[in-house]
Amino acid sequence: MAGSLASVRDDLAKVQKALSSGGTYLGFSGQDLSKLNDTLIEKQSILVEIQKRSSSNGWSSSASASRASFAGLRPAPPGPAVTFDRCSLADVLSHMCDYEAVPQECVKALRALASLAYKDPADVAFDDRVMGQILRLLCWHAQEPAVLHGAMKVMSHLAFEQDIALGTLARRDVLAALISVRRSGGEGNGNATTNSAHAEATKLAGEAIARILAAAQTEAVAAPDGSSKGNTEKATHAVKAILTAEAAAEFEALKNGAWQRHSQNGIQELLARLVEQELVEQSLLVSSFVGAAPILDGKSTEVAAAAAGWLALLRQLVPEGAPGRASAELFVKGGCMPTITSLMEMHPRDALVQGQGIAAYQLLTSSCKKLGPEAFSETQGVQRAEWALATLPEDESLQRFGILLLVSVLDWPMPVQKKCSLDFRKAVAFTKEAMRRHLDSALLQVDALQSLAKFIEVLACIDQVKEGGAEGLIKAVMTRHTSNQELKTWGRIVLDAMGVDRLWEPKGSS
């Protein structure tokens, strides 16, 4: 922790030096650099507070709990399970510890604990042993729906208290447990009872997270009667902690090959409901999310994973098309474009960071056409995309998004196009190279052919498209995907533009 705090202080000194001299730091300048300065000051305060808490009560700062973090389960005492006083926190905790290896007894203790958490949440929350034991049970009994349900009921009751929601429940290890259960999706083993318990546990976990976010919003706003001034720092810390834990979960999905925008039980629907119900302001979510980006944490493998997760979460938080316009505008205004560029510059050879970065660029520029392209042009986005396409040619998804991003520049206002400094010759070459390397991907081939048609239509660059045997390449693609009518149509359009017979058919096709 001390090392992280020292690193933030060092970065803060560099930012303030750049501000005083009118220079840049990590690609930030002017107003964006001022925002970065404010973020670092806030981050420094949070780290100081966490350091204090860590030294006083031993809270864990790890993003997720694993069995390696906990000693093995203790065997239960011999003989039948003893009874315990369900109204005594000491007795309930003792039973929960003594019989931690027996799921049925854990469930009994958790039910009693949930009742105590409802009646006197402060006593339950501020006894560090309680939450530590709950996390142990969640770790070792992750496949026991009844245990998950009991634990989530305790946390859901505790989340009604604002101080607890922003304190005990805002710890990273606790949030990681909540998010893990919520993302498990309520999948059972086919038994109606266990399926119901698992589904209810998932629901309760989501409710607890929603209450933490709502508590953060309440904390951030001054009371109308003047009884409180509002604590933005404390509120933002809680929201950042949730979003950081969600980003870690997104990285795990990426690591398992999930490139899709909406991962199972992601947080986007929950946040959308809270914003719609006016329980949380989107401005708080956006500022906290941008502030949670790992741009000052070094260049280690762990930080690259955090960067990829943050970028993937950004793609979750911005809906595509018309529903995402207002949201995308807030994220662009909040500084997401320079943040994307910084993360990509920090991890230039990490395929997940580069791929998610390009996909995030493409999402924000297409969803926020008013501000997105301009912000993209100001952060050397085209050059970052060109670098990624050139250095990671085997990544099919990255190549697809990169091609779509570069060709979309042609639809932007001319002043913005000029600021982007798009080298269309490179873009055309990248498109054809991607086609050669990913012949079996019908999706990529359709996108690539559409892009070549666009380049020819707008720039009349027929010679550049024809270079390097493009005619043979397009015919090879059409031959390989004879049943794909959309691909066939775009292949013929490009061939026609090149002066080749658009009615050409692969041999043997009907």
N, C-alpha and C positions, 0 to 999 in steps of 0.2 A: 504493500500500500504506500509506504514511504517513497518508493521509487516512482510510482505513478504520480504522486503529489509533486515530487521534485521535477518530473518531466513537464507537468502542467505549468508549474511556476517558470520553468525555463522557456516554454513556448510563449507564455504570457509576456515575459520580458522582451522576446523577439517581436511579438505583435505590436507591443507598445512602442518599441523602437521604430518599427516600420510606419506606424501611425504618425509619430513625431517628425519623421523625415519625408513623409508622403510616398513611401515605397510600397512594396507588396510582400506578402508572406503566404506561401502555399497557394499561390494563384489568387489570393484575396487582396482587394484594394478598396479604398474609399469607404463607402457605406457598408459594404460586405465585410471589410476588415474591422470596422467599428463593431459590427454585430458579433464577429468572431471574438473580439476583445471582451465584450459583455458575456459571451458564452463561457470563455475561459475563466473569467472572474467568478461566475456562478459555479463552474465545475470545481474550481479551487475550494470554494466554500463548502461544497458538498463533500469533497474528499476529506477536508479537514474534519467535518462532522462525522463521516464514516469512520475515520481513523480514531476519533474519540470514542465512538460507540464500540469499535472493535476492541480497543484496549480495556474498556470497562465491562463488557459482557460477552465477548468472544463470538459475536455474530459472524456467520460465514458470509464472505463476499463472492463465493463461487456462483456462476450463473445457473448451474443445475446440480442436483443431488444425484449421486450414483452410489451403488453398493460399496464401492471402494471407499466412500466417505464415511461409512458406518461399520462398526464392528458387527460380527455375526450375531444372529438372534440367540438370545439366552434360552436354554431349555426351560420348560415350565416346571414348577415344583411338582414332586411326585404326588400321586393320589388325585382324587376329584378336585375340580376347581373350587376354590373357596368363595364364599359370598363376600360382598363388600358394600359399604354404605354409599349409596348413589348420590347422597346429598353432601358428601364430604369430598372436596377436591383432592385432599391428600390420599384418601382411600381409592378414589377413581384412578389417580395417577399411578399409585402403587400397583393396582391390578393391571393397568395397561402395560406397565413395565414387566411385572412378574410373568404375565402370560402373553408376552409379545409374540411368541412363536405359535400361538393358537389363534387362528383367525376368528373363531366364534367368540372367544373371550375378549378379543380386541374390539369386536363389534359391540358387545355389551358395554364395555368401558367407554367407547366413543359415543354411544347413545346417551349414557349418563353425563358425559362431558358436554355434549351438545345442549342438554338441558341446563347445565350449570352456566354455559356460555350465554344462553338466552337470559338467565336470571341475573347473573353477575359477571358480565364479560370482562371487566377490568381484572378481577382476581385470576381468571383463566389466562388472559392474554399476557399479563405481566409476570407470570411465572415461566421463566425461560425453559424449564424442564418440560413443560407441557408441549410447546411447539416443537422442541427437539424430538420428543417421542412421537408426535404425530408424523413428522417427516420420516422418521425411521420406519414407521408402520407403512407409510405410503410407498417407501422404497422397497421394502421386503415383501409387501403384499400387494404389489401393483396389479396382479391378476385376480384379486379378490374384490369383486364389485361391491360387496356389502361393507368391506373395510373402506373403500374409496368413498362410498356414500356417507358413512359415518363421519369420516374426516372432513369431507366437504361441508357437511351440515354444521360442524363446529365452526369452520372458517366463515361460512355464510352468516351465522349468527354474530360472530365477532366483527364482521365488516360493517354492521349497523352503527358501530361507534366510530366516529370520525378519527379520534386520536389513535385508535387501534388500527383502523384501516390505513392510515398514513404512517404508522409506526411498525408494529410487529408484522402486519400483513404486507408491507411494502418492502420487506427484506427480499433480496434476490432469490435466496433458496426457497422461501415460501412462495413467491410468485412463480418460480420455475415449476414447483409442484402443482400449483393451481392451473397453470397453462397446460402442463402435461395431461392432467385429468380432463380439462375442457377439450383438448384436441384429440383425446382418445375416441371421441365420437359416439360414445355409448354403445360400442359393439360388444355383444356378449358371446356366450358359447352355445346359443341355441335354446337355453332354458329360459322360460318366460320370466321367472322371478329374478334371475341374475341379470338378464337383459334390462329389465325395468330398473334395477338398482344402479346399473352402470349408466343408463340414460339419465337417471335422476342425479347421479354424481356429476355428470357432465354439465347438466343444467345448473346445479348449485355452484359449481366452480365458476361458470360464467357470471352468475349473479354476484358472487363475491368480488370478481374483478370489476364488474360494473359499479358496485358500491364503492370500491377504492377510487375509481375514476371520478365518480360523482362527489366523493369526499374531497378529492383534490380540487375540483372546480369550486366547491364551497369554500375551501381554504384559501383559494386564490382571490376571492372576491371580498371586498370590505363589507361589513354588515351595514345595512341602511341606518341603523340607530347609532352607529359609531362605536359599538361595543368591541369591534375588532377591525383592524386595518387591512387584513388580508396578508397572507404569507405566500407570495408567488414562488419563492425559492423552495419551500417545503412541498408545495403542490407540484411544481415542475419536477422535483426529484422523484416523487411517486410515479408520475406519468412516464418519465424517462425509464424508470426501473421496469415498468410493465412493458414498454415498447422494446427495451433492450432484451428482455426475456423472450418476447415474441420473435424478435429478430434471430435470436439463437435457435428457436424452434424452426424458423424458416430455413436457416442454414442446414439443419438436419434433414429437412425435406429436399433441399437442393442436393445434398450429399448423396441422397438415395435416388437421385435422377429425376426429381419432380421439377420440371421447368414451367408447369402450368401456372397461370396467374393466381388462380384461387385455390389455395391448398385447403385440404379438408379442415373444417372448423377453425379457419383463420379468424383473426380478430375483426376483419373489416365490417362484417354484418353487425357485430356488437357495438362497435364505435358509431356506425351509421344510425343505429337505433337511439343511442344516447344523445347524439347531436340533434336528431329529429325531435326527440322529446325535450330538448333544451336542458338536459341534465349536465352536459359537457359542451363547452364552446370549442369549435373547431380550431380557433386560433391557439388555444392552449395545447391541443393535440399536435398541431403543426410545429409550433415553437419548441415543444418538448422533443418531438421526433427529430427535428434538425439538430437540436442540441445533443441528441444521443448518438449522433454519427461518430464513429471511431476514427476521426481524422487526426487526432493528436496522441494516439496510443502506440506509435511505432509501426514497424513493418513485419512483425513476426507472423508465423502461420496462424496463430490464434487471432491476431488482429485482422488478417485477411478473411478468416471465417466470419468474424463479426461484421466486416465490411460487406461481404456477400449477403449475409443475412439482412443487414440494414437495407441494402438495395432491393432485395427480394420483397421485404416488407413494404417498401415504398410502392412497389408495383401492386401490392395488395390493397393499399390504402387509397389509391386513385382509380375510381371506376373508369372504364373505357367509354368513349363517345359522349353524348350529351349529358348523361347523369354525372359525369366526372368533371365537367368544365369548371364549375365553381370551386370544387375541391382542388383540381389541378392548379388553378390560378393562385390559390392560397399557398400551395407547396412551392410554386415557382417564386412567388413574392417572398416566401420564407427563406429562400436561399438554397433550394435543393440542387439547382443546376451546378453552381460552383462546388457544392459538396460532392456531387457525383464525379465531377472531374478530378477533384482532389483524391478521392478514394481510388479511382482508376490510375492516377499518376503514382500513387503510393504502392500499388500492387500490379505493375504492368504485365506480369506474366502469369497471373492467377486467372485461369479460365473462367471461374465462377464470377469473380469480381468484374472482369471485363465484359462477360456476357450479360450479366444482370445490369451493369452500368449502361450498356448500349440499349438494352430493352427499356430501361428507365428513361433514357434520353428520348427514345422513340415514343413512349407513352406520354410524356409531358409535352412534347412538341405537337403531338397530334390531338391531345385532349385540351390543350390551352393554346390555341392558334394565335391568340392576341398577344400573349407575352412569352410563350414558350420558345419559339424560334429565335427571338431577339436575345433572350437569356442564354440560349444554346450557343449562339454566335459569339457571345461575349466571353465564353469559357473555353474556347478552342475545342468545341465538341467534335467538329469534323475531323480534326487532327487526331483526337483520341480514338475515334471510330476507325480511322484509317490504320492507326497503329495496331489496334486489336485485330482487324481483318487480316493484316499482313503477318502478324506473329502467331495467330491461333487459327490457321486455315482449316484444321480438322474438326473444329467445334461447329456442328451443323446449326444449332440454334443461334449461336452467336453470329454466324455468317448470314443467316436469314434476317435477323433483326438489323444487322449492320447494313445489308443491301437496302432494306426498306427505309432505314434512316437516311442514307445518303441520297437516294432518289427522291425522297420527300422534300429535300432542299429546293428542288426545282419548282415546287408549288408555293414557295414563300415569296414575299415582296422582294423586288430586285435589290434594294439597299441591304436587306438582311442576307441575301444570297452572296453579295459581294463581301460582306463582313465574314461570312463563313469560309471564304477562300476554298471552295470546293474544286478539286482537280478532277474534272469529269473523266479524264483519261484513266486515272487511277480507279475511279468508281466503276467504270466499264470493265477494266481489267479484273478487279476484285470479283465482279459479278460472274464473269466467265470462268474464272478460276474456281469459284465456289461450285459452279455447275459441273465442272470436270471432277472435282473431288467428291461430290455428293450426288452421283448419278441416280442412286436409288431413292432419293428423297423427292417425292412428287411435290410436296409443299414448297420446298426450296426452289425446285425447278419452275413452278408456276410464278413464284415471287420474282425470280431472276428474269424470266421471259417478259413479265410485265414491266420490269425495270428497264430492260433493254429497249422495249417498245417506247417507253417514256423518254429515254435518252435520245432516241432517234427522232421522236416527234418534236421535242422541245429544242434540242441542240443540233439536229440534222447531222449527227456524228456517225454517218453510215460507215465511213472508212474505218473508224476506230472500232466499231462493233464487228466489222468483218475480219479484222486482223486476227491472225493466229488460228485460222480454221474454224471460225464460228459457225459457218454453214454446216460443216460435218458434225460439229458438237450438237447443234440444235436437232439435226436429223437423228443423231444417236440417242438423244434424250427422248424424242418422239417415238422412236422405235422401241425403247425400253418401257415406255408407258403408253402403249397403244390404246388402252381402255379408258384413259383419263381424257375426257372430252375438253375440259377447261385447259389442260396443258396443250392439247392438240390445237385448240383455237389460237392460243397465244403464240405457239410455235409458228403457225402459219402467218400470223400478223407480222412477226419479226422477219420471217423469210421473205414475205412480200415486200417489206420495207427495204430489204437488202437486194431486191431485184431477182429473187429466186421464185420459181413457180410455187405459189401458195397452195396449190392443190396437190402438192407432192404427198405421197402416201408411203409409209414403210412397206417393204415387200412382204407379201403374205397377209396384210391387213385387209379387212373387208370394207 
